[in-house]
Amino acid sequence: MHKIKRDDLVKVIAGKDRNKQGKVLNVDAKNNKVTVEGVNMITKHVKPSAGNQQGGIVQKEAAFDISNVMLVVNGTATRVGFEVKDGKKVRVAKATGKVID
């Protein structure tokens, strides 16, 4: 179980896009990378193909380290911990003690 999951709202705490918020699109737990909507945009040159006949230059999100984001709960970035409640391990916001899942 990881602290950041897909579709979570997160805030970037380091890097060129610091203080931006966005929804998590993808989490690569093996490499500790995360992709956030509208953050860390890169320019990619794409060849024409059957799916994209035009080709050209596209903007897309690039993955960056998961340690550079914090989960947003009730509008504020917060640390995440784990507790066992009713025999299940759940994510808990450290500041408020609120169960996230």
C-alpha positions as CSV (number, residue, x, y, z in Angstrom):
1,M,0.0,0.0,0.0
2,H,1.4,3.4,-1.0
3,K,0.7,6.9,0.3
4,I,-0.1,8.4,-3.1
5,K,-2.7,6.7,-5.4
6,R,-4.2,7.3,-8.8
7,D,-6.9,10.0,-8.8
8,D,-5.6,11.7,-5.6
9,L,-5.3,15.5,-5.5
10,V,-1.7,16.4,-4.8
11,K,0.4,19.5,-4.4
12,V,3.9,19.7,-5.9
13,I,6.4,20.7,-3.1
14,A,9.7,20.9,-5.1
15,G,10.9,21.6,-8.6
16,K,10.0,24.0,-11.4
17,D,6.2,23.5,-10.9
18,R,6.3,24.1,-7.1
19,N,2.9,24.9,-5.5
20,K,0.9,23.6,-8.4
21,Q,-1.9,21.2,-7.7
22,G,-3.3,18.4,-9.9
23,K,-4.8,15.0,-10.1
24,V,-2.5,11.9,-10.2
25,L,-2.7,10.2,-13.6
26,N,-0.3,7.4,-13.0
27,V,1.9,6.0,-10.1
28,D,4.9,3.8,-10.9
29,A,5.6,2.3,-7.4
30,K,8.6,0.3,-8.7
31,N,10.5,3.4,-9.7
32,N,8.9,5.8,-7.2
33,K,7.6,8.0,-10.0
34,V,4.3,9.8,-10.3
35,T,2.6,11.6,-13.2
36,V,0.4,14.6,-12.3
37,E,-2.2,16.3,-14.6
38,G,-0.9,19.6,-16.0
39,V,2.4,19.5,-14.1
40,N,6.0,18.9,-15.5
41,M,4.9,19.4,-19.1
42,I,7.4,18.4,-21.8
43,T,7.5,18.9,-25.6
44,K,7.6,15.7,-27.5
45,H,8.1,15.3,-31.3
46,V,5.7,12.6,-32.6
47,K,6.0,10.8,-36.0
48,P,2.9,10.4,-38.1
49,S,1.3,7.0,-37.5
50,A,-2.1,5.3,-38.0
51,G,-3.4,6.7,-34.7
52,N,-1.9,10.2,-35.2
53,Q,-1.8,10.9,-39.0
54,Q,-0.8,14.5,-38.5
55,G,2.3,14.0,-36.2
56,G,4.1,17.1,-35.0
57,I,5.0,18.5,-31.6
58,V,2.8,17.7,-28.6
59,Q,2.8,18.7,-25.0
60,K,2.5,16.0,-22.4
61,E,3.1,15.3,-18.7
62,A,6.3,13.7,-17.7
63,A,6.8,11.5,-14.6
64,F,8.8,12.9,-11.6
65,D,9.8,11.6,-8.2
66,I,6.9,10.8,-5.8
67,S,8.8,12.5,-2.9
68,N,8.1,15.9,-4.6
69,V,4.3,15.7,-4.0
70,M,2.1,15.9,-0.9
71,L,-1.5,14.7,-0.7
72,V,-4.1,17.5,-0.4
73,V,-6.9,16.9,2.2
74,N,-9.5,19.6,2.8
75,G,-7.5,22.1,0.7
76,T,-4.2,21.8,2.5
77,A,-1.2,19.6,1.8
78,T,-0.7,17.0,4.5
79,R,1.5,14.1,5.5
80,V,0.0,10.6,5.2
81,G,0.3,7.8,7.7
82,F,-1.3,4.4,8.1
83,E,-3.4,2.9,10.9
84,V,-5.3,-0.3,11.4
85,K,-9.0,0.3,11.7
86,D,-11.5,-2.6,11.9
87,G,-8.8,-5.0,10.9
88,K,-7.9,-3.1,7.7
89,K,-4.9,-0.9,7.0
90,V,-6.1,2.6,5.9
91,R,-4.4,5.9,5.0
92,V,-4.8,8.6,7.5
93,A,-4.0,12.4,7.3
94,K,-1.5,13.0,10.0
95,A,-2.6,16.6,10.9
96,T,-6.3,15.8,11.3
97,G,-6.4,12.1,11.9
98,K,-9.0,11.8,9.1
99,V,-9.2,8.6,7.2
100,I,-8.6,9.3,3.5
101,D,-10.0,6.1,1.9
